[in-house]
Amino acid sequence: MAGDELKLLGHWASEWACRVRLALQLKGLTYEYLEEDLDNKSELLLMSNPVHKKVPVLIHNGKPICESMIIVQYIDEVFPGASPSLLPSDPYERAAARFWTTYMDDKLVVTWIQTFFAKTIEEKAERMKQLLAVVDTLEGALEECSKGKPFFGGDSVGYLDVMLGGLLSWLHGTEALCGVDLFNATRTPLLSAWAERFGALDDAKAVLPDIGRVIEFAKMWRAQMAATEAATADTKN
Amino acid sequence: MAEEGKGEVKLLGLHVSPFAIRARIALRLKGVSYEYLEQDLFHKGDLLLSNPVNRKVPVLIHDGKPICESLVIVQYVDEVWAAGGDGEGTAILPADPYGRAIARFWAAYIDDKLFPALTGIMKATTEEARAEKAKETFAAVEQLEKAFAECSDGKSFFGGDSVGYVDLALGCLLPWFGAVREMFGLEIIDAAKTPLLAAWAERFGETAAAKEVLPEPDKAEYAKKLQAHWTAAAAAAAK
């Protein structure tokens, strides 16, 4: 659209920024991408998201929009002509899409992080069990939403595909990082097939970060957190 | 007046649940007739199995189909019973996408930052922990004071002239603010510190929807019920 200026503040490893990039890519929208150094945040980021100071932030004609779920819905509403339409048109299906996204963020991501940072063997085993239970539930969600079609959105990629797709590089890294094969073809055949199918899309390939890089980044993050905790523990003694 | 032909509506809720209040206010704003079913969380009825994923209230059941998560329900109600010309059923989310994004942002903030801190006050087992959560709660409220100034643009509500998405996202917590005052002597919305919100809270409480839906004005009674609920919840979790 003429006269629309879009900027995205993001980070290459951020699954949240990835969701937004997927939406922009799928819609064929042109935007300026600004990579943030999360240890040295830009003035623009601090000004645009003063409440959370986090990426992603979409800046549309100078106005900032924050939170990946909110940004993707915004993009879908502002550029309705650009296909695909991400949210379904039926209110009940929209409610289901929003429900499952909340579930992904509150359960899948949180449990994944808990598994990743688990300190003891017992804790890790417990978290892995919870994580697999969550994935089983998502398998059911995919069955419900797709109704036998290739994507959560049906014949074409929809909102839920974008919401889960943005997490894909991290999810593929789960075996290396947490010791569990998350989208196991025997356990969760639909999700396993979906992950392959989604990852093979040109739009996804253009946007999803390299899994190897994400794994290295995650390991560094975990090491940094451990070092910070150890340092804090030391200063308390 | 309920719109004809929009089907049978049931709401599964809990007297003490602010999230159920959100759904009820939304339905009231739209003039939707519904059957309200108070749930017993410790003996979950068959109907609550309409939310097999989370087993939580509220659950809206529209023509037999369940919708869960309070903000998802509110958006659903807003979309299905879209604003008509009869004055009832004003839009809960604004029409313009940017306004919607801002409203969603602040509702998410209330759920992610304010609500956990507030719950933390009630669940804290030490004075130190309680003070910490109180500090977080006040910080969130201060942020919302700024949000109100921005969103209301000089008008009465976050939603402008009428109650909107953020108004009900925050307004549903007013009974819990009252309970916290009763139980711990903490004034969450302090007119000296957050005057805009204090004035807003009064206006919100005066709206027809709030009067109908918010629990009884006897704060001490409500606080007792809430306390009993938390105790029972802790006991159930401990089993």
Interface residues (C-beta under 8 A of the other chain):
Chain A: V51 H60 K63 I65 C66 E67 M69 I70 I71 Q73 Y74 E77 V78 P91 Y92 R94 A95 R98 F99 T102 Y103 T137
Chain B: V53 H62 K65 I67 C68 E69 L71 V72 I73 Q75 Y76 E79 V80 P97 Y98 R100 A101 R104 F105 A108 Y109 Q143
